[in-house]
Amino acid sequence: MFENVKLDSSKLLELQNQYLEDVGKLWQQSTQAATQLPDKRFAGSAWTHNPAAQFAAAAYLLNAKALQTMADAVEADEKTKARISFAVEQMNAAASPSNFLATNAEALQKAVDTKGESIGKGIQNLLQDMQRGHISMTDESVFAVGENVATTEGAVVFENELFQLIEYKPLTAKVYERPFLLIPPCINKFYILDLQPENSLVRYAVAQGHRTFVLSWRNPDMSVVDKTWDDYIEQAAIKAIATVQQITSAKQINALGFCVGGTILSTALAVLAARKQKPVASLTLLTTLLDFSDTGILDIFIDEEAVKKREAELAKKDAPALLKGQELASTFSFLRPNDLVWNYVVGNYLKGETPPAFDLLYWNSDATNLPGPMYCWYLRNTYHENNLIKPGKAVVCGQKVDFGKLDLPTYIYGSREDHIVPITGAYASTHVLPGKKRFVMGASGHIAGVINPPAKNKRSYWTNEKVKDKFPATQAEWQANSKEHPGSWWTDWSAWLAGNAGKQIAAPKTYGNGTGKGKLKAIEPAPGRYVKAKAV
């Protein structure tokens, strides 16, 4: 599998000597008083007070460190090194003694304390998760879409076979004249932007006086299995923009794209620009990749062989298939195996615990399928060939894509610890888009960094007011002269968006634009049917 892989003999000898030295230290420590190990998996008192269990855990940590050090010392090209390192990380994570009942001191102690009840509950949890088709990360019985998540008041005012368009009820007497459209990622459901009132970006935008619309993607089934990237651009993103204009009679709107939603939105705007249309006045991109030169750990999964295999599996003209949502969800979870996989295996099954209720993790488990042809085009033209940033290379909806034509104000947000869209990848958009730009970096990761409401007063964000038009070549250079601000980046973005939203006008009294022939009116209450459909 790995060709041209070498390990320098001198480095190997150095590693062996270090390993033997560490083994000697471990043996000496085993005869001394127990101390807590520097790993949260073994932090409980059951590990500390059980010498055999603590020794097994310490030996595991030593061996895991040695294996990872060997992987890091491999001499090969960068992608091969990354693949070896990832494989070793997965092996180490899976081999932890905390993952097995016979060697998990805490699970054994709990079984004794509960007289076996925890084992019975763990088996029950395992059977329930097998029926669900995924490991439970939260108590899913606590949440229901439309009841205690995705509850901002609104109505579906348009739908087709790919999406529903939701219009939200104003919370202010006046609204800005330019309406605001949010396009979430199609690999997840939109309510990450509308979890609960206190952490809803949708509700926040409405409360700031924006007439707000959200594109709610359909969870694809076999009836739309043949849909392509062009369909997602023309029949979804472009159609949503035109529909918001139709409802509001606005010449221009403001638009936001999150993650893949930002890639879709930007592509749609490039198609419209090629048609000499500029319906969007300002663009917001949240943790979005336009330039796929740096995709972080996800790069290890992508090469010509992998893409061709996907195309053969999913994009057959006579029998296209769906990419199952759970497959994508599992891939993202294993990017952080200890936190997002084995942590729940241990808690749910070995200890028989019910994970705590957490709205974000409930959303994370609510998987979404993708049509095979659409996914394969995206995979090849972005992650593999990076065609979207090559002017005229990618042809979408009959138009040559050229991001250089998107000369509009853009707010670009990236999360510092994002493992899906690396901060350097988000920053790269500053060199792709020609218009006036503002780049902001938030603390934390792909989701927690974005969903950081001001009321919580958590984390921080960074800006660089010294940058006006020409951005530094690298994100590190930008950050070197940046300033940290406590709290949420939402307030900074809100001020920016207000400056691009035009004057204020009276808020509409009804959804849609009337009840006459050809008019659009409320079809059903938000959040609509599409978001409630489960992936099968």
N, C-alpha and C positions, 0 to 999 in steps of 0.2 A: 504493500500500500504506500509506504513512504520510501521514495527513491532518493539516492544521494544524501543519506542521513549519516552523519558521523559524530563521534564524541571523542574529543581529544584525549589521548591516553594519559597525559599529565593531569588534565582536569579530573579524569576518572579516578586516578590515584589519590588526588587531593580530596575528592568526595568520599572515597572509601576510608581514608584516614580520619576525616571529620566524623564520619558515621560511627566508626569504632570508638572514637573519643566520646561521642554523645551517648553511645550505649554504656560505656563505663560510668559516665555521670549518672545515667538513669539507674543503673544497678546500685550505685551508692545511695542515691536518693530514696530508693525503695526500702532501705533499712532505717531511714530516718522518719521523723514525724510527718504525717500527711499534710500536704499543702494543696491549695486549690489550683487546678490546671488552668492555663490561660486560654480557655476555649469554652464558650457558653454552653456547648453540648455536654460538657462534663463539670459544670459549675455547681450542681446540686450537692447537698450534704451526703446523699447516698453514695456518690462517687468518692467524696473525700474520706468518708469513714469506712470504706471497704477497700483495704489494701490491694486485694487481687484485682478488683475492678479498676482502681486508679492506675495500677501498674499496666494493665491491658490498654487503658486509654492513653497513657503516656507513651507506651511502646507504639501504639497506632500513630500518634502525632509525630513521633520521631521518624517512623517509616514513611509516612505521608510527606513529611518535609524532605526527606532524602529523595524520594521519587520525583517530587516537583522540582527539586534542585537539579536533578539529572535531566529532566525535560527542558529546563531553562538553559542548560549547558549544551544542548544539541547544536551541532553545526549544520545548518540547512537554510533554505530560503525562508523568508519571514512567514509566509502562509503555512508552510510545512511545520515550522516551529510552533506556530499558534495552534495548529491542529493537534500536535503531539501534546502540548501543554493542556489543551482543553480535554483531551482524552484521559490524561492522567488526573486532572481535576475531577472528572466524572467518576473515575475508578476510586480515587481516594474518598470522595464524598459517599459513594455507595458502600465502601468497606468499613465505615466507622462502626465500632462496637456498639454505639448508641442506637444503631438501626436494627438490632436483633434482640429479641426478648431474652434469650439466654445470656447475653452479655451486657444488657442495659440495667445497671444497678438501680436506677430510679424506677424503671418499669417493674422490676422484680419486687422492690420494696413496696410499691403501690399495690401489687397483686397480693402481697402478704397482708398489708394493712386493710385492704377491702375484701379479704377472704375470697379472692378470685373474681370479684365483681368487675374489676377493671378489665380483665381479660375477656369476659363475656361481652362487655360494652364495646371493646375494641373489635371483636368479631362482628358485632352488629353494625358498627361504623363501616367496616370493610365491605360487608355485603351491600349496604346502602350506597357506598361510593361506586361499587361495581355496577349497580343499576344506573347510577347517574352517568357513569363513563368518565369520571375524573375524581381526583383527590379533593376533598372538601377543604377549602382554606378558611371558611367562615361558617357560621351557623346559617345556612341558606333558608331555613324555615322562618327566620325573622323578617326577611325582606320580600317585597312584592312590588314589581314595576308598576308605577302609577298610584301606588298606595303610600309607600314611605320612601321610595326613590323615584326620581323623574316626576316630581309633583308640581313643578311650576305651572301655573294655570295658563292654558292656551288651547288651541284647536288645530287639527289637521285641515289645511285649506287646499291641498292639491296632493294627488298621488298618481304614480304610474307603476310599472312593474319593477322598478328599481328603487324607488324611494317615496317617502311621504314628506311633505313640507309642512312644518309646524310653525304657526304664528302665535306669539305669546301676548297675553293681555298686558297692556301698559300698567305700570305702577306709578306713573307720574301724569300730571295734567297736560304737560306738553312733552313732545318727543322731538328729537333731531330730524331734520327733513330727509337726511339720507338714512334709509333703513340699513339694518345690520344682519348679515347672513353668516351663520357658522356651519362649516362643513367638517364633520368629525372623521376619524379614520374608518374606512369600510371594513377593517379587520376586527373592529370592536363595535359595540353599540353606543349610540350618541349620549346616553345618560351619564357617562363619565363627566360630561359638562353640566349635568343637572342631577347630582346625587341627592342631596338633601338641602333644604333652604339655606342653611348656614355655610355650605361649601359649594354652592351652585354658581358656576361662571355665567350660566344663562340668566339666572335671577339677578345676579350682580349687574349684568349688562342692561337688563330691563329697568332695574332700579336707578341706573345712571341716565335714563331717559332715551334709550335707543329702542326703536321699533324693531324687535328682534325676531328672527326666523332661524330655524334649524332644519338641516337636511337629515332625516332619519332613514338610514339605509335599510332596505329589505334584507332579511336573513335568507340568502339564496337557497332555493331548492331546485329540483330537476326541471322545473318549468322555465328557469332562466339559466340553465347550465351552459348554454352556448354564448352567453354575453361576453363581450370583449372589452379591452381598455377603451376603445373608441366609444362603445356604448356608455360606459361609466362617465366619460367626458361629455358626450353630446346629450344623452338622455337623462343624465343626472346633474352634474355640476352646471353645465351651460343652461339646462332647462330650469334648474332652481334659480339661477341668477335672473333669467328672463321672467320667471313667474313672480319673483319678488318685485321686479320692476313693474310688471303688469298690475299687481295688486296695489302698489303704492303710488303708481304714476311717477316714480322717481327716474330721472335721467341717469343717475349713477347711484350705486349703493356702496357700502363698505362690506368687506368680506374677510372672514377668518378661516384658516385651515389648520387642523391639528394633525401632526404626524403624516400618515399617508394621505389624509384629507388635504393637507397643505400641498403635497405633490400633485394631487388630482386638481385642486383649485388652480395652482400655478400653471399647469398644463392647459387647463380650460381657458385661462386668460391669454395664454400664448396663441391658442387656436383662434380666439376672438380677435386678438391683435392682428393676426395674419389676415383676418376678414375685415380689417379696418374698423373694428368695434372696440370701444373702451367703456364698458358698462360699470366698471368698478373703480371707485375713486381712491380707495386705500386698501392695502393688503396687510393682514396680520398672519405670520407663520409661527406656529408653536411647535417646537421640537420636530422640525421638518427637514428632510433631505431633498435638495435639488441636485446638488453635486454629490455623487455617490463614490467619490474617491476614498473617503474614510468612513467605513460602515462599522468599524469596531469589530467585536467578536463575531458578528453575523457573517463576516467575510469568509470565515472558515468553511461555511456550508456551500459556498458558491464557486463553481468553475464550469467549464464547458460541458464536462461529463454530467455533472449534477443537473444543469439546466436542460440538457437534451433528454435526460431521464424523466424530468418533470413534464416536458413537452410531450413525450411519448405516453406518459400516464394520463395526463389531464387535458391535453389540447387536441385530441384526435378530431378531425372534421366530421367523421361519421358518428362518433360516440364520445363527445367531451364529458368530462367528469367534474365533480365538485372537489375542491380542496376543503377537507373537513376542518371545521373551526377548532376542534379539540387538538388536531395535529399542530396547528400554529400555536395554540395556547401552551401545549407541552414543550414545544421548542423554546419559547420565551421563558418558561419556568426553569428549564434545565440550564439556562444561562447563569442562574444563581441557585444551584442544586440544594445547598444546605438550607437556605432560607425559604425557598419556594417549593421544595419537594420533600426532602427527608425530614424536615422539621414537622411537617404535617403527618407523614407516615408514622413517626414516633408518637406524636401527640394523639392522633386519632385512633391508631390501631394497637400500639404497644401499651399505651397508658389509658386508653378508653375514654379520652377527653373529648368534649365538644368544643371546637375552636370558637373563640369569642366572635360576636357579631361585629362585622366591619364592612361598611357599605362599599368601599373601594375594592375589597377582595371579592365581594359578591359580584360586582360588575366584572371583575377579572375572570371569573368562572363562567360568565354568560357568553359562551363562544358564538362566533359568526363564521359561516361558510363563505367561500369565494368561488365564482365560476372559474373552471380550469383555464379557458382561453385568456380571460382577463388577467389572472394571476401569472400565467406563463409569459405574457407580453411584458408585464411589469418586472418580473424577475430578470428577464434577459436584457431589457432596455435600460434598467436602472442599476441594480446591484451588479450585474455581470458586465455589461458593455458601457454603462454610464452615458447613454446616448442623449439624454434630455439636455445636457449642457453643451452639446456640440451643435451649433446653429445649423438647422436644416437637416440634420442627420435623422432624427425621429420624425415620422410623418403620422399625425394623429388627426382623425376626422378629415382627411384629405389635405391637411395643411402642414407645412414644415414648421416644426417647433423652434422658436428662437426666443429664449428668455430675455435676450437683449432688447426686445421691443416692449418689455414691461416697465415703462418709465412712469412709475407711480409711487407715492410714499409707502414705505413698507416697514412694519415693526417686526423684528426678528427676535424670537426668544429661544434660548437653549438652556438646558439644565446641566449643571456642573458635573453631576455623577451619573448622567444618563448612560445606560449600557445598551440601549437600542438605537438612539440617535446621538452619537458622541458629540460633546460640546464643540469639537473641532469641525464636525460635519454640519452642525447647525450654523456655525459661524461662516462656513464656506459660502453660504448664500449671499453674504455681503459682497462677494466678488463676482456673483452671477447676475444679480439684478442691478440695473443701471440707475434706478430712481433714488430719491432721497431716502436714506435708511436710518433706522435706530436699532441698535443691537443691545439686548439686555440678557444677562446671565443670571439664572436663579439657582439657589442651593437645592440639593437633593437630586432625585432621579426623574425618570421619564414621565411618571404620573404624579408622584407626590410633589415634585417641583412645580408642576403646572397647577394642580389643584391646591392652592395655598391662599385661601381667602384672607383679606385684611383683618377681619374680626378676630382671627386666631392669634394674630401677632407672632407668627412663628417664622423661623428661618430668616433669610436675607436675600438680597439681590444686588447685582453690580451694574453700574453704568460707566460710560466713559465720555464725558462731555467735551473732551479735547478733540474727539473725532467728529468732523463735520461732513466732509464729502468723501475723502479718500481714507479707506480703512486700512489698518496695518496688514501686512501679508499673512500673519498668523494670529490665531486666537490668543496665544501666550503673550504676544506683543500688545494686543489690545488689553488684556487683563492686567499687564504690568502697570498700566496707567489708569486703571479703573478705580472706582470708589464704591465701597460696600455700604449698603443701606439696610437697616434692620426692617424686618417685616416682609410684606407681600409686594411682588412686582405688579400686581393688578392695579394699584393706584397710579403707578407710572404709566401703564398702558392706557388706563381710562382717560388720563389727561391728554395723552397723544391722540386717542381715538376721537375725543370730543373736538379736538382741533381740526379734524378732517370730516366732521359730521354735518357741517352747515348750520343754518339757523334753526331755531326751535319753532315748532308749529303745534297746533292742537292735536292731542292724542286721538286716534280713531276710537269710535264707540263700538264698532263691531269688527268681527274677523272678516278677512277677505276684502272684496271690493264691490259688494252688492249682491242682489238676488236675481237680476234680470238674465236674459239669454246671454250665454257666453261669460257670465260673471263667475267669480270664484267665491265660494262661501264655506262655512265650517262643515266638514264632513263628519268628524267625530272629535270628542275631546282629546287633548294631549294626555299621554304621550303617543296615542295611536296604536293600531294593531301591529304594525311591522316590528316594532321594538320588542314586542312580547313574544314573538315567534322564537322557539328554541331550535338550535341547530340539531339536525338529525342525520 
